Amino acid sequence: MLKKMLNKITLILITFASFHACTTTSKNEQNTSVYFRKDIAIKTDKIILFPTMYLTKHNFVEENKIFKGTLIDAKIISSWASNLNKATLLPIPRQVLNEIPAAWESMYILASMMDNSEEIKKNVNNSVLEKFVHNITKKYGKNSVLALSVVFENENEYISTHTVHKNIGLYDTKSMSWKWITKDTFDSSFIPVPYDVAVGKIISNSFDAVKKQNKDKLF
């Protein structure tokens, strides 16, 4: 009995160690934090890029339907487009989310997961997210992966606090896990810049940080 218990504990420890050996978290010179899964190999021909989400604790859907992220989305579309290799980029307009079943609920789940990367596995069996991913890959191709970005302050909050936090991530639909997530902050206390410019700087720093981590590639 004791031997079986010790064997079980050993197996758990080996599994835990293996997972963490394949997962790295690092920071670059611009202080961008990168969560990166070396054990997830992305083989895709299509990147499904969703509009930038505003991760608010109240009225997520309503706030995001009116969130003014046009310039931010243009910047991130441009950044992805210049790093596609042979894949195709498919940006999803904000209004199209209204037509995809469970899209807004799934956006909230994914956005929330991005800020808590160490808890990813607890969300793998989420039926809403699984159904959403199934519908997306059925519509756009089984090798599609999901790209998402999140801001934690809207323009009014940025003007008030002079700070904006942003996460960007690439989600693998086969393993139902994030391949990578970046986290960064821009503080304009000393150098006042417009909201869109501040977020744009984070996007540039974040893509550079991932490419540095992944042999000059995003996937």
N, C-alpha and C positions, 0 to 999 in steps of 0.2 A: 504493500500500500504506500509506504513511505517512498519507495523507489519510483513508483509511478508518478507520485506527486512531484518529486524532484525532477524527473524527466520532463513533466509538463511545464514546470517553472523554467527549466533550461530552454525549452522550445520557445516559450513566450519571450524570454530575454534575447534569444538569437533573432527572432522575428523583429522585435523592437529595434535591435541594433542594426539589422539589415536595412530597415526602413530609414533610419536616421543617417546611415552611411550613404544613402542615395539622395539625401536631402541636404541642401546647403542654404545658409542665409548669410549674405555678405552685404557690404556697403562700399560704394565707390567714393571718389574724391568729392563729389557733390552731395554726399551723405544720402544717396539713394539706397534704400534697403531692397535686396533682391532675394526672394524665396524661390528656390530652383530645384526641380525634381530631375536628377540625372537618370533615374530609372524609367522615365516615361519618354519613349521615342515617338515623336510626332511625324507621321507620314500622311500628309494631307494634300489635296489639290484645291481646297477651298477654305478660305477664312471667312467666317460669318461675323461681321463686325457690328455690334450693337451700339446705339447712341450712348453718349456719356450719361451715367446715372448720378443723380444727386441723392446721396444717402442721408436722408433726414429720418428722424425717429417718429415723425408725425405725418400722416397723410402722404405716404410714399408715392402712391400712384398718382394722386391729384397734383402733387408738387412736380413730379417728373413729366407729366403731360404738358405742363406750362413752362418747364425749365428752359431757359434760353441758352442752349449750348451749341448753337450753329457754328460759331467760330472755333470752339474747342473741337467739335466733331470734324471740322474741315482739317484742322491741324493733325489730328490723330489718324484720319484717313490718309493724309499725305505721308505721314510717317510709316504707316503700314505699307502703303503702295510702293514705297522705295525699298522695301525689304521682303518682297514676296517670293523670291527665287522663281519657281515655276508655278506657284499656286495662284489662284484667282481670288480677288478680294470682293466680297459682296457686302457693302454697307446696308444696314437695315434702317430706313427712316423711322423717326420716332412714332409717327402716326400709324405705321404698319403694325406696330406692336399691339394695337387695338384689335387687329384682325387675327392674331395668332392665339389659339387657346392656351390659357394659363401663362401667357407671356409676362405680364406685369408681376405676377406672384413669383415666377421663376427669376425675373430680374432682381427682385428683392432678395431672394435666397442667394443667388450668385454674388450680388453686391455685398451682402452680409458675410458670406464665406470669405471674400477677398480680404476682409479685415481681421480674419481669424484663421489664418492658413494652417495652424497646427491642429485645428479641429475638423479638418476637411473630411476625414473618414466617417465622422458621425453623420454626415449629410448624404453619403453615397446612396442609401436606400430610400431617400426621399421620393415618394411616389409622384408628387407634382413635378419635380425637376426631371425625373426619369421620363415621364410622359412628354414633357416639353422637349427634351433632347431627342426622344424618339421621333416626334413630329418634325422637328427641324432637320434631322438627318434623313428622314424619309423624303422630305420636300427638296432638300438641297444636295443630298448625297451622303452616303454612309461614312465617307472619309472627311467630312466637314469638321472643323474645330471652331470653337467660339472665342471671340475676342471681346473683352469688356473693359471699360474704365469707369472709375467712380470719383466724384469730388465730394468732400465732406462739408464744404461751405459754398453757398451760392454767392452771387456778386455783392449783395447787400451785406452779408456776413463778412465777406472779405474786406469790404470798405471799412467796416466797423472794427475788425480785429487785425487787419493788415496781414492776415495769414490764410493760406489755403493748403489743404492736404489732398493728395490725389493718389489713388491706386490704379494700376493697369495690370491686366492679366490675360493669360491664354489658357483656355479650358479644353482638356482632351475629352471628347465625347465617348471614347471607347473605355477608358479607365474611370471615367466620371470623377476626374481629379484635375487640379490645376497643374499645368506644366511649370508655369512660373507666375509670380506676382511681384510687382514692384510697389514700393511705398516711398513717397517723397513729400516734402513740404517746401513751400516758398513763403518767405517772410519779407514783406515790402516795407517794414518799419523804417529802414534807412534809405531804400531806393524805391520810391513810389512808382509803381507801374500799373497799367490797367489789368483788370481781372483776367481777360483772355490771354494777355501776354505772360502773366505769372503762371497760368496753367500750361501755356505753351512751353515755357522753360522746363517745367516738370516733365512734360511729355518727352522732350528732347533728351533730358538727363536720364530718364527711365529707359528709353530704348537703347541708349549708349551703354547703360549698365548691364542690360540683358545680353547685348552682343558681346560685351567684354567677358561675361560669364560663359557664353556659349559659342566660342570660336567665331565671333563676328557674325552670328546668325541669330534670328529671333526664334527659329524652330528647326 
